[in-house]
Amino acid sequence: FNCAPPEVMGPAIVESRETLGADFGGLRVGAYPNAFPDDITDGYAPNDTILGRRGDLTEARLADLAEEWVALGATIAGGCCGMHPEHIAAVAERVRQP
C-alpha cells in the first residue's frame, strides 16, 4: 500500500489477509505511507501544491508503526512522500529481516 496516511496501512493489511487468506494469496504485502498533513483540502491537485509534513510522524513513530505492520504480516515496510532518509533508517533498524 503506497502514499496514504500511515493510519490506514494496518487496516489495509488486515483486510487483505482476510480477503486473500493467511498467506495473502502468495503475494508480498507492504506499506509505504506518506507524511502529508490530515488537512488536505478538496481543491488540492497533485504536483500543483507543496504540502507540509506531519510533525507527529517522527522516525521512532514510523518505526513503531512498521513493527505493527510486520506483526500483521507485511514483508515490506518503508515510506513515501514526505519521509526522510532518517525515517527509512529507523524502519530498517527495527524491522530488519535475518
Secondary structure, DSSP 8 states (H G I E B T S, - for coil): -BSS-GGGHHHHHHHHHHHH-TTGGG---EEB-----S---TT--TTTS-----TT--HHHHHHHHHHHHHTT-SEE---TT--HHHHHHHHHHH---
